[in-house]
Amino acid sequence: MNVVVTRPIPDAGLNLMRELYNVTVHDDTLMSEDELCDFVKGADAIVSLITEKISDKVMAAAGDQLKIIAQFAVGYDNIDLEAAKKRGILVTNTPGVLSGPAVAEHALNLMFAIARHTVPADAFMRTGKYSQWDPNLFIGQQLTGKTVGIIGTGQIGSIFAQACHNGLRMKVLYTDMNRNERLEKDLGAMQVEKEQLLKEADVISLHVPLLPSTKHLISDHELSLMKDNAILLNTSRGPVVDEIALTKALKANKIFGAGLDVFEFEPKLAEGLAELDNVVVSPHIGSATGAARLSMAECVARNVVTCLQGLEVPNLVK
């Protein structure tokens, strides 16, 4: 059987599949849809990344023998789920439990970097501008005891909430489609409506999938509700935030700052965003720890192997 991998993933996952199947890995360049169609021909399994759009056309090009599309990521909005369902093709992901601690830690990293002006302070030192201690230099925010608002309390959002509460004694507000009784019991978290959360939270962290209902979840109206000292964090998916609206708000100092690991027009930034010193941007590295990527690679390989061996497949997406 043939497994194709659209871009390189850690060897741990590739080696597991190579023991059983013919595995072809594309190089690290992005493919057009036509190139992707050529690459997947004859595949029994496709291992995809979020950078590749797996459309009905791509599935058709693979052939009727295609059994599974195994996504090397938590999110899967790049895959046409309806087309896969009609064709009887399984779709799996690597659930947030594997990368959750890494992404939550990176959200904390962005939060601290914004609160304490870490990036501009670093540049200040590197360019030789520091001449003497100054009590008014880079005055930031103290986060201990403040209020954190979590939008989406799945694996990653819950870990982030726990870290903020247990480490910084932050009050936790959250909004989610479902009640999170565990967070309420363990952290004293309160479930509130989104508008209340936006008005009251000092830090707002987004941990939702990209759906039609979550696109531009944060836009002009939502930004106008936030405190002028608010910090907005997005380690979920880029289009959850209206990046043009956010850029305007940051330019006008309507909020204190933003930490972004994902972008609406990825890999590009909204015009003017890169010039601002009240935003920290990182190149979609939330899950970029050795432990997380190793676990993801092994997981995606298990998803493929169980499917091709006719066993019960874990991590099926809806």
Residue pairs with C-beta under 8 A, 6 or more apart in sequence:
1 20
1 21
1 22
1 44
1 45
1 308
2 21
2 22
2 24
2 42
2 43
2 44
2 45
3 17
3 21
3 22
3 23
3 24
3 43
3 44
3 45
3 46
3 47
3 304
3 308
4 23
4 24
4 25
4 26
4 39
4 40
4 43
4 45
4 46
4 47
5 14
5 23
5 24
5 25
5 26
5 47
6 26
6 31
6 36
6 39
6 46
6 47
6 48
6 49
6 51
6 52
7 25
7 26
7 27
7 28
7 49
7 51
7 52
8 14
8 25
8 26
8 27
8 28
9 25
9 47
9 49
9 72
9 293
9 296
9 297
9 300
10 293
10 294
10 296
10 297
11 297
12 294
12 297
12 298
12 301
13 47
13 72
13 296
13 297
13 298
13 299
13 300
13 301
14 23
14 25
14 297
14 301
16 298
16 301
16 302
16 305
17 23
17 301
17 304
17 305
20 305
20 308
21 44
21 45
21 304
21 308
24 39
26 39
30 51
30 52
31 39
31 52
33 53
33 55
33 57
33 58
36 52
36 53
36 54
36 58
36 61
37 57
37 58
37 61
38 61
40 46
40 58
40 61
40 62
40 66
41 61
41 62
41 63
42 62
42 63
42 65
43 62
43 63
43 65
43 66
44 65
44 66
44 67
44 68
44 308
45 66
45 67
45 68
45 69
45 70
45 304
45 307
45 308
46 54
46 58
46 62
46 66
46 68
46 69
46 70
47 70
47 71
47 72
47 300
47 304
48 54
48 69
48 70
48 71
48 72
48 78
48 79
49 71
49 72
49 73
50 71
50 73
50 75
50 76
50 77
50 78
51 78
52 78
53 78
54 69
54 78
54 79
54 80
54 84
55 80
55 83
56 80
56 83
56 87
59 66
59 69
59 80
59 83
59 84
59 87
59 89
66 87
66 89
67 89
67 90
67 307
67 308
68 89
68 90
68 91
68 92
68 303
68 304
68 307
68 308
68 313
69 79
69 84
69 89
69 90
69 91
69 92
70 91
70 92
70 300
70 303
70 304
70 307
71 78
71 79
71 91
71 92
71 93
71 94
71 300
71 317
72 94
72 296
72 297
72 300
73 93
73 94
73 296
74 93
74 94
74 95
74 96
74 99
74 209
75 93
75 209
75 210
75 237
76 91
76 93
76 317
77 209
77 210
77 211
77 237
79 91
81 91
81 317
81 318
84 90
84 91
90 307
90 313
90 316
91 316
91 317
92 300
92 303
92 307
92 313
92 314
92 315
92 316
92 317
93 315
93 317
94 295
94 296
94 299
94 300
94 303
94 315
95 155
95 299
95 315
96 103
96 154
96 155
96 156
97 155
98 292
98 295
98 296
98 299
99 156
99 286
99 287
99 292
99 295
99 296
100 155
100 156
100 158
100 159
101 159
101 292
102 286
102 287
102 288
102 289
102 291
102 292
103 156
103 235
103 286
103 287
103 292
104 156
104 157
104 159
104 160
104 163
105 163
105 289
106 235
106 261
106 282
106 285
106 286
106 287
106 288
107 156
107 160
107 205
107 207
107 233
107 235
107 259
107 261
107 286
108 160
108 163
108 164
109 259
110 233
110 235
110 259
110 260
110 261
110 280
110 282
111 143
111 203
111 205
111 231
111 233
111 259
112 118
112 143
113 119
113 259
113 280
114 231
114 256
114 257
114 258
114 259
114 278
114 279
114 280
115 140
115 141
115 142
115 143
115 231
115 256
115 257
116 138
116 140
116 141
117 138
117 140
117 277
118 280
119 277
119 280
120 138
120 277
121 138
124 130
124 138
141 202
141 229
141 231
141 256
143 164
143 168
143 170
143 202
143 203
144 168
144 169
144 170
145 168
145 169
145 170
145 171
146 168
146 170
146 171
146 202
146 203
147 170
147 171
147 172
147 173
147 200
147 201
147 202
147 203
148 160
148 161
148 164
148 165
148 170
148 171
148 172
148 173
148 201
148 202
148 203
148 204
148 205
149 173
149 174
149 175
149 197
149 198
149 200
149 201
149 203
149 204
149 205
150 157
150 158
150 160
150 161
150 172
150 173
150 174
150 175
150 189
150 205
150 207
151 157
151 174
151 175
151 176
151 194
151 197
151 204
151 205
151 206
151 207
151 208
151 217
152 175
152 176
152 206
152 207
152 208
152 209
152 236
153 161
153 174
153 176
153 180
153 183
153 189
153 207
154 207
156 207
156 235
156 236
157 174
157 176
157 205
157 207
158 180
158 182
158 183
160 205
160 207
161 172
161 174
161 183
161 187
161 189
162 183
162 186
162 187
164 170
164 172
164 203
165 171
165 172
165 187
165 188
165 189
166 187
170 203
171 188
172 183
172 187
172 188
172 189
172 190
173 189
173 190
173 191
173 192
173 196
173 197
173 200
173 201
174 180
174 183
174 189
174 190
174 191
174 192
174 197
175 191
175 192
175 193
175 194
175 197
176 191
179 191
180 189
180 191
183 189
184 190
184 191
192 200
194 222
195 225
197 204
198 204
198 222
198 225
198 226
199 225
199 226
199 227
201 226
201 227
201 230
202 227
202 229
202 230
202 231
203 230
203 231
203 233
204 226
204 230
204 231
204 232
204 233
205 233
205 234
205 235
206 217
206 218
206 232
206 233
206 234
206 235
206 236
206 240
206 241
207 235
207 236
208 214
208 217
208 236
208 237
208 240
209 236
209 237
210 236
210 237
210 239
210 240
214 237
214 240
215 239
215 240
216 239
216 240
216 241
216 242
216 245
217 240
217 241
218 232
218 234
218 240
218 241
218 242
218 245
218 246
219 241
219 242
219 245
220 242
220 245
220 248
220 249
223 232
223 245
223 246
223 249
223 254
223 255
224 254
226 232
226 254
226 255
227 255
228 253
228 254
228 255
228 256
229 255
229 256
230 255
230 256
231 255
231 256
231 257
231 258
231 259
232 241
232 246
232 255
232 257
232 258
232 259
233 258
233 259
233 260
234 240
234 241
234 258
234 259
234 260
234 261
234 262
235 261
235 262
235 286
236 262
237 262
238 260
238 262
238 263
238 264
238 265
238 266
239 264
240 262
241 260
241 264
242 264
243 263
243 264
243 265
243 269
243 270
243 273
244 264
244 270
244 271
246 258
246 270
246 273
247 270
247 271
247 272
247 273
247 276
249 255
250 257
250 258
250 273
250 276
250 278
250 279
251 272
251 276
253 278
256 278
257 278
257 279
257 280
258 278
258 279
258 280
259 279
259 280
260 279
260 280
260 281
260 282
261 281
261 282
261 283
261 284
261 285
261 286
262 284
262 286
263 269
263 270
263 281
263 284
264 270
266 284
267 283
269 281
273 279
273 281
274 281
287 293
287 296
299 315
302 314
303 313
303 314
303 315
306 312
306 313
306 314
307 313
